[in-house]
Amino acid sequence: MLCRDLAMELIVGSIVEFINLLWNPIGKCIKYHKSLHENMIILKRDLEELNSQKEDIKSRRDAELHLGKETGKEVENWLENVERINSEKQAIEQRVSKVNKLLRARLGKIVDKKIREVKKFHKKGSSFITLVIDAPLSSGLTLPVTEISSSTSLERNINQIWEYLMEEEIKKIGVYGMGGVGKTTILKHINNRLLKKESVQFDYAIWVTVSKELNILKLQNDIALALKENISTEQDETRRAGMVSEMLGSKKYVLILDDVWEKIDFEKVGIPEPTRSSGCKLILTTRSSDVCRYMGCKEFKVEVLSKEEAWNLFSDKVGQDVLDVPLLEPLVKQVAEECAGLPLAIVAIACSMRKVYAIHQWKNALNELKDRVNSVEGRENEVFERLEFSYNRLQDLKIKFCFLYCSLYPEDDDIPSEELVNFWIIEGLVDEMRSRKDQFDRGLTIVDMLVNNCLLQSSSDNTSVKMHDLMRDMALKITRKNPRFMVKAGMLLRELPNEDEWGEDLEKVSLMFNHIPQIPSGTSPSCPTLSTLILRGNYVLASVPSSFFENMHTLRVLDLSNTLIENLPNSVSDLENLTALLLGQCHYLIYVPSLAKLRSLQVLDLSHTGISKVPQGMDSLVNLKCLYMDHTNKLEMFPSGILPRLSHLQHLGLRSGSENVAVRSEEVEGLRELEEFEGRIYLHDYNRYVASRHYGGLSRYYIIVGGSGSRTFYVAKCMKIVMLSKCNLISDPITLPHGIECLQIDGCDDMGRCLCDVPLLWSNTAILELKECGIFNCGSVECIWSSSSTAALVTKEIEEVHCSPLQRLEILRIYSLPNFSALFMCGGITLPRGTLLNLKQLDIYDCPKLKKLFSPRLLQHFHNLKLICIWYCKQMEEVITADDEERTDANASKSNHSSSNINQDKDTADITLPMLTSLTLCDLRELKSIYSGMMKSLYTLKNGGNHWSGTILTLRRSFNLLSNFVNDKNRARCSMKCLCTGRT
């Protein structure tokens, strides 16, 4: 009996265990089947949180990125994985919408796994402490400088100093001479010659501007920054010196110290004494020969120009048209002689006298110069008087103030021209005109005027300006009297200037780019005439007490951008004269007090802040002209009813990652003075807005239509942009505005296999003017053009009008398309005439199914292509394939398209991209060749008749290609300018 019971128990136990073994997977299948819809909702919610975290991390990273820094590899991978998950989620959504009952459980399991993956990455994102790392070190920075004329003293001086530099026995060179004589210009040429590797003795050229007020902390930090390091967080001077010494110790370098005013204690700074064994050298410029002697330098004096050279320089700058005026040349020569052979003074004064043809004006200039120079003692003061003569030649008082405003920036700072003009406009230094664009153009004209008068120096690309140190000294000398400025910009101050330095007659205070962590409680400077206060770029400033603004009632411009403040003091609410409140890039800012009293406010910048609600009193800002609220990704909504009160708005920036931050079309249409608009318009309102033609009065717009998409805003070079986000482009009737320059399509899964399946690309004439197009995160897209698409049906009509909808396109960006496998699927059909004929830039990122990009036959459409960038396409094998896949398609459809076939016997004989200047291939793990037909390497690519000479090739983490082609033999024979392998 016992045995029978035991046997029965064993049998039952086995059956139960067997049932459990069967039931567990069956139960899970049933669970996955039932919970598919619910889990999709959870996945969407969790992914939205992950995307919000991604935007916060990107904002933090952007704030931390600066010279010498790049995104950490771990952070970069995390961001890429989040993008990948977004793409995969869109593919899952497509499958869910079409799934049958038999496959629901399998798909439910995938969704469940994806939810766990999202949670894992959310947890990982929360653990990041630092987001950036030090970038790979370059050998130095090429500096903009005027070209050398042969047989001049400048050329002789450069050659002599170069000889000293090459001599083993000379370790330190001191270049001295009076201010404005050209010392810095000489050393800029030396710096650039070193970077051109005219000598192989040195690996690095390190340029640091020292300035008059020697600051050991700043000097240490500047040396570190030149080496792409950051030691600003280290407080102890001795430890900092050790860090600098360690950075320099292992390198063969030339350290160039510009504008040294006193002996520098190398040990305090951490600069190793140059020795024969170290192979390092030091060059400095100074106005004092004593400094050279104290520091044990080989002295080299830069003399003023000879009479002949001075006249040649002056006559060149003043212009031959002036010299051609009868009887004027003797007077011009006398004015030139008053410049005392100083190149800076010669250039400044000559430029200020261009187009002056009246003899009496030259006589007056000569007398004024003589009186100025004779009224002061000392060579330095004489130089200032000569420079101030050029400043006084500016007739317009506002233009003089524009020049003086530049002195608010740190010494030797590159000042972006557009930023400078914006600040001039904010300060009221540019006269109001019919439109903001006209006003901005007027500001740029003032920049040109100051550059042409040699009061400012322009960068080589004309995007920024800087002040010569003597010009800045002259400006600061003027602003010590009237108007009164206090300028302590870029001095790495760790505390606010003492209250006794805040004079009651101060008009402007610049403390930008310092390291002030907080303003002590109770601090309240008495500044009854202060109009401008700039604390921008104090990246560690976390708090400002309310008392600080209590005695600044005349304040008009308050700039606290790029700081760590969380709460704006309540006392700001009482600054009723404020015309500009600038809080951009204050990522941690969550509280802004009521703005109701600030009725004079014209510019409000809250971009890249952490606010969740629109500040109270916004509807009272009836004089507001510019509202910047871009990238306020925590903003819950923008209430309706505010915009109609802001009737003078010229710029409205509301680009936000949240689809709830949108505006009504009728409210935008009511802004009759609006010139620039960036923001989201509700989908049901969008076509109405386009029909209103309100956009025709905008000089610039970035209109977002639809859902939140990937919450990423892609950089575009165009001024008129529409982004379609999460729209159904097949069924939704969407109209594009005439004059549109850039179309971005993001997260639109229902747009067919092919870009040209989208009706608006074929039925809308506005598309013909398109210069830039971007397709992002669209799961259904497989190609740009296909012979089986609806586009092919109208090819004949298109050719009849000699026009392709993509004919004027210059930039094409294709990002995160999970099913994208080819640019074109021709099937033997000839592409519409002119397709991509003007394409100059092609960017492809994260297209996992793309294996081959071009066929030789299709390269005929890309003769204007200059830039190709391919990133993170994990199956990419070839850039140009010798196996023309269209051949197979053509044979398959031979009966239908025999007349369209092209003789392809010569496809691999000669490939030509005559305009290509840059090819970047990154994270292409399977890439085997650039061209695998007759040309199997970079060398044969060149010798096969390709016009790639001078192309820059960048390869990063593309292992197979590197192992095949990057060897000493091929590198030596390659005609490309630069082969950059990055980190592999």
Buried (B, 14 or more C-beta within 10 A) or exposed (E): EEEEEEEEEEEEEEEEEEEEEEEEEEEBBEBBBEBBEEBBEBBEEBBBEBBBBBBBBBBBBBBBBEEBBBBBEBBBEBBBBBBBBBBBBBBBBBBBEEBEEEEBBBBBBBBBEBBEBBBEBBEBBEEBEEBBBEEEBEBBEBBBBEEBEEEBBBBEBBEEBBEBBEEEEBBBBBBBBBBBBBBBBBBBBBBBBBBEEEEEBBBBBBBBBBBEEBBBBBBBBBBBBBBBBBBBEBEEBEEBBBBBBEBBEEBEBBBBBBBBBBBBEBEBBBBBEBEEEBBBBBBBBBBBBEBBEBBEBBEBBBEBBEEEBBBBBBBEBBBEEBEEBEEBEEBBBBBBBBBBBBBBBBBBBBBBBEEBEEEEEBEEBBEBBEEBBEEEEEBBBBBBBBBBBBBEBBEEEBBBBBBBBBBBBBBBBBBEBBEBBBBBBBBBBBEEEEBBBBBBEBBBEBBBBBBEBBBBBBBEEEEBBBBBBBBBBBBBBBBEEEBBBBBBBBBBBEEBBEEEEBBEEBBBBBBBBBBBBBBEEEBBBEBEBBBBBBBBBBBBBBBBBBBBBBBBBBBBBBBBBBBBBBBBBEBBBBBEBBBBBBBBBBBBBBBBBBBBBBBBBBBBBBBBBBBEBBBEBBBBBEBBBBBBBBBBBBBEEBEEEBBEEBBBBBBBBBBBBBBEBBBBBBBBBBBEEBBBBBBBBBBEBBBBBBEEEBBEEBBBBBBBBBBBBBBBBBEBEBBBBBBBBBBBBBEBEBBBBBEBBBBBBBBBBBBBBBBBBBBBBBEBEBBBBBBBBBBBBBBBBBBBBBBBBBBBEBBEEBBEEEBBBBBBBBBBBBBBBBBBBBBBBBBBBBBBBBBBBBBBBBBBBBBBBBBBBBBBBBBEBBBBBBBBBBBBBBBBBBBBBBBBBBBEBBEEBEEEBEEBBBEBEEBBEBBBBEBBBBBBBBBBBBBBBBBBBBBBBBBBBBEBEBBBEEBBBBBBBBEBBBEBBBEEEBBEEBBBEEBEBBEE
